[in-house]
Amino acid sequence: FSWVKRKRIISKFGDLRVPMAFELESMWSSLGAEKIEFIPGIAGTALGAALVAQTDVRNALLPIFYDVLNTHFKEVGNITDIENHIIDELDSKITEGHGDSQFMSMFCEILNEQLLRFRPPWSREGRIFIDSIGNLMERLLEFRQTMSAPDYPAEVRMASTYNLMRFYCDIIQREEMYIKKVHTLCDLHVQRNAYTEAAFTLLLHADQLDWSSEELPAVYGYPKQPESQRKEQLMWKVIRFFGEGQSWEYAVPLCKRLAEVYELDWYDYSRLSEVLKAQADLYGNILTQHRSSISYFRVGFYGLSFPLIFRNKVFIYRGFEYERLNEFTHRIKSLFPRAVLLNTTSLPGDDVTQHPSALSLQVFTVRSVPRTDIYPVLALDNISNNIRDFYMFNDINTFVYERPFHKGKKDKDNEFKTLWLERITMKTASSLPGCLNFFEVVTTESEEKSPLANAVMTMESKNNQLNSIIGEYSTFTKEDNISINPLSMTLNGVIDAAVMGGVSMYEQAFCTLEYLENNPDDESLVVQLKALIQSQIVILEGGLSLHGRLVPDSLQQLQSKMVECFEEMRKKLTDYKFIGGKARTATSSRPTDSVFMEDGGGKRLSGELRGARNHEELGKKISGDLGCGSMRVVSGVGIPGGTMHRRTKRPSMPQLFPLSRQRSMDVSSEDIDELARPPSIISLSESPPSVRRSPSAAAGRCSPLAPSSPVIPRPPKAPPLPPRTRTNVSPSIGGSAVDLLLSVQSQPPLIPPKRSSIYSNSAVALRLDPNTSTIAEQGGTAGGKATPPLPPPKRRPTSRTEENTSL
């Protein structure tokens, strides 16, 4: 009736609904033992009348439900049938528009009062039933509100539908209602072209069916057909949805399941060939089709004005293709125009969460954590990036947000020294993508990372990003005429940041002897940081080469600028060319041509020695380790105070100190121990250029060293050394034993004369007497005494033992 007509009738006859409700209650009470004959029909009748929005009517009719439950329990021994009947009636009538939140609260309140008053034997089952009905009506009312209002956001509709669907499946196990809501949610996804989510949703129905011949009724747009036939149609539809959503990896297992049925159960080779062709097309698409990167976002809905499904909850959203934070924030903000964006990443207080009119959104990007325990393909090398990237960003239920902060006094010159990292790990209720493109966060954990660990994670993340985008464009050529803007922006951003001092700040903060002395437990992280920096140089070099092949003529100036900046960056990072051990990139386990630092003679320095920044620091550290006083370190390539060597295999017997090219100075380890005792000995001054170790070092001998220019080959035969002579060294000349050994390198590199005069006294040669710790000079003077000329050449010793015997 219209409002005017309704008012006229009520003024003349009164509200007849109230006396009719009491009449219905009186008739039910007068039935006595015959009540069971009207169950469960009376439940639907009383429920329909009680849904009328009139308080007196509800007060009169709601007590009937307790009597109905009690009568049925006395007759049958349970209340399951009545519970199912009431749930069916509620789902139907509330969806049609009947009922409100007042009915929900009055229903639960009145039945709980009856249970407390009479305490029937089914009290426990009754409380469970009342809680289930309350949760159901709450979800049904929310579902009706979101589906009936056209201006409601699509996310809210899908969330309320999914919420109700899971309730039917997990709480009350009502399969027919569950399947009905599955198709409702699937239709919502198809309307928004979210085919991957639609496929996951429809797959829930297919999984409920079996390969049987049982006849199913016509429902959800499907005709009356056997169960196996409907399951087959649903699976083919799911495969098509996965294909349209470019989630081909999820469609492949479904093709295999169908192929197994066609081949082993039905022997239908015609359909088998069709499904195998479809499976082959899926594999081809995985390798050849380009898929955009996916971002994930954390969204917090704070305030009591949000819908109940979102109120004061946190969700992880899966973004659209190429969607970035500002675009996603604008999209979420448009769903709730009155909402206010929070500019902080900290959790808001009660003044926001409990405010009745508050609408506050908190949005920021999170990083997905791949499930390496489930997908071992992520740990394999030489795998197509199209394959690897899919598992990097799909089937994810763990996400990380990293918030930097300063602990203690901030260093103005280098903020990385005090830049800590709070790492927040969040897990969602289900993996993404799934039946929704967002899921609620169920657990949150927080931990703090030190500045060095923060630097390592930052470098590793950036290297992974570079590897990913370089691999993405590596299959293209310039003739493909594709846009390389993402590649250009990524390379330019990394190179510019390094040129401005980003990576060099890490060196000043952590790659020093002072830092390692204060933090000895961080040695492995320092080595890892250096390896990551070295890897980034190699990755950037490959990326620039690829960019140069793909860059159009209009962007050649950008290519030239990046190359110049890269060379400048390389010069700033020369100190990182000696990383201990086999260097590995951040994403590959393949060993590279590693670079390591020696103390000048083949002995690989310890982690503490690697941190030395100059000659004096390194010399003091080595001298302290050897117990031989002060020491001056010869400058080499890469780091001041050291010599750099490239190798791909560890030498079998590393040397302790480098020796001069002259064979007359053949010093053993025993000689070194003897030399370490005198307090002072001859010290020379000049430093030679960098040297490269001969391959013979691996044989365990004190190998000769050559200049950094091409190595001069040793003559095929050499004369034996002359007998040892003892020469007194003037004690007035200061220096240490180690200074003596290193000073030998200070002489300019010898230019070998012709074969006939290679052992003439054209150069100074020193001999060491281990028994007296004195030096003998050949072809010159040492301590004011001359030495006799060299003897004529004789047969070269064939082994080190024979050579020592000849000495």
Summary of the structure (lengths in Angstrom):
residues: 807
radius of gyration: 41.2
end to end distance: 125.4
largest distance: 144.7
contacts: 2375
relative contact order: 0.04
helix: 51%
strand: 12%
